[in-house]
Amino acid sequence: METHPACVFCQIANHSHPAKIYHEDEDILAFQDTTPIAPVHILIIPKKHIDSLNSLTEADSGLMGRLVWVGKQMAEEFKVDQSGYRLVFNTGPHAGQSVYHVHLHLIGGRHLPFRFE
C-alpha cells in the first residue's frame, strides 16, 4: 500500500503519529479530528495515500464506498444517526482541504446550520 512518509495521515495510518483511533481495518482508519467543530468529528481515511478526490481512479471506487460505509457505522456507534450528521469531503484549497490525503469528515452531535461564509 502506497504511503507518503511526510503525510501526517499516512503517519497516523502507520501508527507513527498519535491519534485516538475509533476504527481500523486493512484499508481504512477512523480517528478523532484534532480540531473538532462538533461533539462528534471523526476523520475517515483510506490507508492508501490518495492526495484528493481529483486523484481518484476508477479502481478506487470500492474503497471510497467503504469510507462512506464506515462513516455510517461510526454515526450509529456515536449515536448521531437519528439526530443527523454530515459526511463531508473537502477537495482543494477553496474547499478547505488542509491535509492532502483523502479524508471524509463525520460531523454531528449538534445542530449544523447550512451556510457559506
N, C-alpha and C positions, 0 to 999 in steps of 0.2 A: 504494500500500500504506500503510495507516494505521500510523503510529508515534507514540510519545509522547516528546517531547524530554527529559523528566525521567527516563525509564525507562532504567536502565543497560543492560539487554539490547537495547533499541532503539538505544542509542548504540553498542553493540558491533556490532549488525547494520548500522549506518550507517558503521562504521569511524571513529567519532569518539571511541571509548574503546578502549584497547588490550586485546587478548586473543590467546591462542595458538589460532589457528583451524585445525581439522582437516578441515572440510568446509564448502563453501559452494556453494549453487546459487541459483536465482532466488527460492525460497521459504523455504529452511532454512539455518541456520547451526549448526555444531557446534564447540565450543571447550572448552578446559581449564577445569575448575572452579578457582576461586582458593583454595578451602579443601577440598582433596580428602580423602576419608575412606578411600580405597583407591588402590593404584598406578594404576589406570585410573579416572578420574572425569571424565566428559565431559558437558557440558550441550548438549542439542539443542533448538533453539528455532525457532519459526516467525518469519520476519521481520515478519510482520503482528503488530501488538500485540493480544494477547488476554489479559485480566487473569488468568483462571484457567480451569480446566475448567468451572466453573459458568457462564462467559460464552460457552461454545461454542454455535454454531448448527449445524444440520444441514449447512449449506453448508461448514462447517469439517471435516467428517468425512474427506474425502480428504486434506487437509493433515495431520490427526492420524495417519492411517495412514502417511503418508510419514515423519513423525517416527519412528515405530516402525521403519520400514524402514531409515532412516539409522542408528538405534541398532543394529540387527542388523549392518549393514555395518561400523560402527565397531568392534563387538565382534570381527568377523572380522579387521579391519585391525590391531587391538591384541592379537590372539591370545588373547582370553579366551572365545571362542565355545565351545571344547571343555571348558575347566575350569569355566566357569559365570560368569554375570553377572546383574545386575539392571537392569531398566528401571523407573524409578520416577517417578510424577507426585505431587507434594505439592500439596494443594489446601486453602488456608485456614490460619489461624494454628495451630490444634491439630495439623495435619499437618506443620507446619514450613515452610510456604511463606514465604520471606523476600523474594522478588522477585515482584511481581505482574505477571508476564509468563509465560504458559505455558512450561514447560520440562520436558524429560524428562532425568532423570539416567541415564547409563550408568555402572554401578559394577561393577568387577571387579578381578581380579589378586590376590586373597587370599580366604581363607575368610570368608564373610559370614554370621555366625550370625543366625537369625531370632529377634528378641527385641523386646520393648517395655519401655521404662524406666518 
